[in-house]
Amino acid sequence: MLMNRFVLLMLGLLFLVGSVAAYQITIYAPESVSVGKPLLVTGTTTYGIGTPINVILYHQVTSNTEVQRKTGYVLTDGTFRVVFDTTGLKKGTYKVEVPLEGLGDSITSRLVLLIDRSDEVALSSFQEQQFTGTLTIAGLAQGNQNSGIQVEVTDPGGERILGPQYIGTNPRGYFSVDVPITKTGVYDISFTDSQGFIGTKTVSVTGTAPAPTITVTGTVTTPGELLSAHTKSSRDAPAYFEVKSGSYRMNVYTSSDIDWMMEYVDDRGISHTVLSRNQLNPEEINIQGRGKTIYFKIYPLKYADSGVVFLYAENAQSVKVSQTMPSVFGTVPPTPAETQKSPVMPVMGAAAVGMAIVLIDGQRKK
C-alpha cells in the first residue's frame, strides 16, 4: 500500500515537472532604439489566454539596475506585448527580461542599445518665445551640410501640426522654418535624418495672441532667420542679387563649390569687393542692417568656371535674384573686341596727319 502511494506521488511530481517544462516564452526586442522613441517588446508563449507576463527593463552599467516594469497579457494567438517609454533615459546598453526560470529552451531576455543623437541638433531660435502666431524653428544640424533634415512638430495637445517635412540645410548645416500656431504651451520638435531619429527639442510659447496684422510674404522680422536665393553665374554673365536688410546685423555669404568673387554696393552707395576664401569656403560679409537694399554681384574667379551660386543671408528681410543688372554697378562693360577698337588710335592718326600737313605747309612757305 505504501509502495503504491509512493509510485503515485512520484508520477504526480513527474507530471507536474513535465507540465511546467512544457511552458515556453520567447521575447523579441530591437537591437537599438533612439532615446525618446518607444521601446516595443513582443513575445510568444504557451501560457493560457489572459496570463499576465511581467517584463523588466534594466540599465546595464556594472550591474543591472531596474528602470521600468511593465505587464503584458497573453492574447488569443499566444502573443503579448509591452511598450517602454525611453524619454529622458541615458544612452547605453539596456536589457529587457521576463523574470522566469526553468522554462526549457525559452528566450526570456534581450539586449537593447539606446542611442542618443540629440546633441547633433542645436537650436539657434529661442526655446522660449512670445506668442505671435508663428513658431520659429532655426538651428544647426551637424553632419547634414547642403542636404536637409526631417522635422515634425506637435502642439501642446499632442496634435501634429507640421510634417514630417523635409527642410533643406545650407553649406554650414543651418536650417530654418516658420510654423503657424494658434495656442500657447510647450511644442515638441522631432528631428530625423538619413541615419534615423536624432532627437526631440521643446519650445515653450507664452503670452497672448496679438491683434491681427497684415503679413507680407517673403519678409522676416525674427533675428536668426536664414533666407537664400540662387541662379546661374559665369564671368560673361554674373549673378545679381538684391538683399533687403532689417534692423539686425546680417551675415551674407555664398555657396562654396566654386571660388566665387563677391562685389556689393552697400546702402550708402559704397562699392566693395570680397575675395578672401577659396572654393572650399564661402565668401562672407557681416554688415549692420538699416532697412535698405544692398546689391550683390557674384561671379567665378576663374574664367573657365561656371555654375549655380547660392547667396545666403541671416537676419535679412528678403533675398532675391535681380533679373537685370542693378544700375549701381554702372553700364555693361565693353567686350574684348570692342576694347581692341580703341578710339584713341584714330584721334592720334588724325592728329599726326594734321601735324604732317602743317609741316608740309610750313616748308612750302619757306
Number of C-alpha atoms within 10 A of each C-alpha: 6 7 8 9 10 11 12 12 12 12 12 12 12 12 12 12 12 11 10 13 14 13 16 17 20 17 21 17 17 13 12 15 20 21 25 20 16 13 21 14 19 17 20 19 20 15 18 14 15 13 16 14 20 15 25 19 23 20 23 16 10 6 8 12 14 14 15 14 16 15 15 19 18 20 16 10 11 17 19 22 19 18 15 18 13 18 13 9 15 13 16 15 16 23 19 25 19 21 11 13 8 11 14 12 12 17 16 19 19 18 19 21 18 21 20 19 16 17 12 14 23 14 18 17 18 17 15 13 17 15 19 21 18 16 22 22 21 20 20 19 24 13 13 21 17 14 19 20 21 18 19 17 24 17 19 15 10 11 10 15 14 14 13 15 13 15 15 17 19 22 18 18 19 25 25 20 15 13 12 12 16 12 19 19 15 18 24 16 18 20 23 20 16 11 6 12 20 23 21 21 15 15 20 17 23 15 12 13 13 9 6 8 7 5 8 7 7 10 15 21 14 14 19 23 24 25 23 19 17 18 18 15 21 20 16 11 12 18 26 25 25 19 26 22 27 22 15 19 17 25 18 21 20 26 23 18 16 21 23 28 22 23 18 22 17 17 16 9 11 9 14 11 13 14 14 13 14 15 14 11 18 25 22 19 14 12 13 13 21 15 15 14 21 20 23 26 20 27 26 22 18 13 10 8 14 20 13 14 23 24 26 22 26 22 24 30 26 22 24 17 18 16 10 9 18 15 9 15 15 8 9 8 8 9 9 8 8 10 10 9 10 10 10 8 10 11 11 11 11 11 12 12 12 12 12 12 12 12 12 11 11 10 9 8 7 5
